Amino acid sequence: MDIFERIAAYRAESDALAWNGTFKDYVALLAEDPSPAMTAHARVYEMIESYGVEELNGRKKYKFFEQEIFGLDRAVEKLVEEYFHSAARRLDVRKRILLLMGPVSGGKSTIVTMLKRGMEQFSRTQRGAVYAISGCPMHEEPLHLVPHELRPEVEKALHVRIEGNLCPVCQMRLRTEFDGDIEKVPVRE
């Protein structure tokens, strides 16, 4: 296959995945499927699980890691279960910083590189798509536009949790560009 044909096909595939709309459109999307509003920890856990999990003798083996990580099954299980799975369930562990420690050539950088590559691929799927306020320097979650007073109602209606505040840039844009009308704020994948 010609390399330029492959590049053009890849670009067309990327363009087909790109979604653009307004905050109102985004809320309609969440009403059908709340998964785009999952937390970062939940997104990483979903990505790892999407490759499959094997249970042998009461221990879990994550197929995501099996091509490049050898002999660290217990450490990987502990990382996934005690950190990512717990954080995905919104337990207090999510407030901690993940620090990988160990000897040289112990697989730390490999794990991080694998997670990065895996997330890049997962974000190109329907389940792993990431949405952000268009033009936001923080690539912020669009649900931060919802006023704090209305969040409990919106959370109940959409089956999501809204955590965090709108960044100062988006606060100013909301006032100046959109006259406070959150429905018109552009959102992109």
C-alpha positions as CSV (number, residue, x, y, z in Angstrom):
1,M,0.0,0.0,0.0
2,D,1.2,3.5,-0.8
3,I,2.2,5.3,2.3
4,F,0.4,8.5,1.3
5,E,-2.8,6.5,0.7
6,R,-2.5,5.1,4.2
7,I,-1.9,8.6,5.7
8,A,-4.9,9.9,3.8
9,A,-7.0,7.0,5.1
10,Y,-5.8,7.6,8.6
11,R,-6.7,11.3,8.4
12,A,-10.1,10.5,7.0
13,E,-10.7,8.0,9.9
14,S,-9.6,10.7,12.4
15,D,-11.9,13.3,10.8
16,A,-14.8,10.8,10.9
17,L,-14.2,10.4,14.7
18,A,-14.2,14.1,15.3
19,W,-17.4,15.3,16.9
20,N,-18.3,19.0,17.2
21,G,-21.4,20.4,18.8
22,T,-22.7,22.6,21.5
23,F,-23.1,22.0,25.2
24,K,-26.8,21.2,24.5
25,D,-25.7,18.5,22.0
26,Y,-23.3,17.1,24.5
27,V,-25.9,16.8,27.2
28,A,-28.2,15.0,24.7
29,L,-25.3,12.6,24.0
30,L,-24.8,12.0,27.7
31,A,-28.6,11.3,28.1
32,E,-28.1,8.3,25.8
33,D,-24.8,7.1,27.2
34,P,-23.1,8.7,30.3
35,S,-19.8,7.1,29.7
36,P,-18.1,10.1,28.0
37,A,-18.3,11.9,31.4
38,M,-16.3,9.2,33.3
39,T,-13.3,10.3,35.3
40,A,-9.7,9.9,34.1
41,H,-9.2,7.0,36.5
42,A,-12.3,5.2,35.2
43,R,-11.2,5.8,31.7
44,V,-7.8,4.2,32.3
45,Y,-9.5,1.3,34.1
46,E,-12.0,0.8,31.3
47,M,-9.2,0.8,28.7
48,I,-7.2,-1.8,30.6
49,E,-10.3,-4.0,31.1
50,S,-11.3,-3.7,27.4
51,Y,-8.4,-5.9,26.5
52,G,-9.7,-8.7,28.7
53,V,-9.1,-10.1,32.2
54,E,-8.2,-13.7,33.0
55,E,-8.7,-15.1,36.5
56,L,-6.3,-17.9,37.5
57,N,-6.2,-19.3,41.0
58,G,-8.0,-16.2,42.4
59,R,-5.5,-13.8,40.8
60,K,-6.4,-11.5,37.9
61,K,-4.2,-11.2,34.8
62,Y,-4.8,-8.2,32.6
63,K,-4.2,-9.0,28.9
64,F,-3.4,-5.4,28.2
65,F,0.0,-5.8,29.8
66,E,0.9,-9.4,28.7
67,Q,2.8,-8.5,25.5
68,E,5.4,-6.3,27.1
69,I,5.4,-7.0,30.9
70,F,6.6,-10.3,32.2
71,G,6.9,-11.6,35.7
72,L,5.1,-8.7,37.3
73,D,1.6,-10.1,37.4
74,R,1.1,-9.4,41.1
75,A,2.5,-5.8,40.8
76,V,0.3,-5.1,37.8
77,E,-2.8,-6.6,39.5
78,K,-2.1,-4.5,42.6
79,L,-1.7,-1.3,40.4
80,V,-4.9,-2.0,38.5
81,E,-7.1,-3.2,41.4
82,E,-5.8,-1.1,44.3
83,Y,-5.2,2.1,42.4
84,F,-7.2,2.4,39.1
85,H,-10.2,0.3,40.0
86,S,-10.6,1.9,43.4
87,A,-10.1,5.4,42.0
88,A,-12.6,4.6,39.2
89,R,-15.1,3.8,42.0
90,R,-14.4,7.3,43.4
91,L,-12.7,6.1,46.6
92,D,-10.2,8.3,48.3
93,V,-7.2,6.7,46.6
94,R,-8.0,8.8,43.6
95,K,-6.7,11.9,45.5
96,R,-3.3,10.3,45.7
97,I,-0.4,10.7,43.3
98,L,0.6,7.4,41.6
99,L,4.3,6.9,42.1
100,L,6.0,3.9,40.5
101,M,9.1,2.8,42.3
102,G,11.5,-0.1,41.8
103,P,14.8,-1.2,40.5
104,V,16.3,-0.2,37.1
105,S,14.6,-2.2,34.3
106,G,11.7,-3.1,36.5
107,G,9.1,-2.1,34.0
108,K,8.0,1.3,35.3
109,S,8.6,3.3,32.2
110,T,7.2,0.5,30.1
111,I,4.0,0.5,32.0
112,V,3.6,4.3,31.7
113,T,4.4,4.1,27.9
114,M,1.8,1.3,27.5
115,L,-0.8,3.2,29.4
116,K,-0.2,6.3,27.3
117,R,-0.4,4.4,24.0
118,G,-3.4,2.5,25.2
119,M,-5.2,5.7,26.1
120,E,-4.4,7.2,22.7
121,Q,-6.0,4.2,21.0
122,F,-8.9,3.9,23.5
123,S,-9.8,7.6,23.0
124,R,-10.3,6.9,19.3
125,T,-13.1,4.5,20.2
126,Q,-16.8,5.3,20.9
127,R,-16.5,4.1,24.5
128,G,-13.2,6.0,25.2
129,A,-14.0,9.3,23.4
130,V,-13.0,12.4,25.3
131,Y,-15.0,15.6,25.0
132,A,-13.8,19.1,26.0
133,I,-14.9,22.7,25.8
134,S,-13.7,23.9,22.4
135,G,-10.9,26.5,22.8
136,C,-10.3,25.7,26.4
137,P,-6.5,25.6,27.3
138,M,-7.3,23.0,29.9
139,H,-9.4,20.8,27.6
140,E,-12.0,21.0,30.3
141,E,-14.9,18.7,30.9
142,P,-18.0,20.4,29.5
143,L,-20.1,19.5,32.6
144,H,-18.1,22.1,34.5
145,L,-20.4,24.7,32.8
146,V,-23.3,23.5,34.9
147,P,-23.8,25.9,37.9
148,H,-23.2,24.4,41.3
149,E,-26.7,24.9,42.4
150,L,-28.1,22.8,39.5
151,R,-25.5,20.0,39.7
152,P,-27.5,17.6,41.9
153,E,-30.4,17.7,39.5
154,V,-28.2,17.3,36.4
155,E,-26.3,14.5,38.0
156,K,-29.5,12.6,38.8
157,A,-30.9,13.2,35.4
158,L,-27.8,12.2,33.4
159,H,-26.5,9.5,35.9
160,V,-23.1,11.3,36.1
161,R,-21.0,13.0,38.8
162,I,-19.7,16.5,38.2
163,E,-16.5,17.4,40.0
164,G,-14.4,20.5,39.4
165,N,-14.9,24.1,38.5
166,L,-14.8,26.0,35.3
167,C,-11.3,27.4,34.6
168,P,-10.9,31.2,34.6
169,V,-10.5,31.4,30.8
170,C,-13.8,29.5,30.2
171,Q,-15.5,31.6,32.9
172,M,-14.5,34.8,31.0
173,R,-15.5,33.3,27.6
174,L,-18.9,32.2,29.0
175,R,-19.6,35.8,30.1
176,T,-18.1,37.7,27.1
177,E,-18.6,35.4,24.1
178,F,-21.8,33.5,25.1
179,D,-23.5,36.0,27.4
180,G,-23.8,33.3,30.1
181,D,-25.7,31.0,27.8
182,I,-24.1,27.6,28.5
183,E,-26.2,25.9,25.8
184,K,-24.2,27.7,23.1
185,V,-20.7,26.8,24.3
186,P,-19.0,24.7,21.6
187,V,-17.8,21.2,22.6
188,R,-15.5,18.9,20.6
189,E,-14.3,15.4,20.8
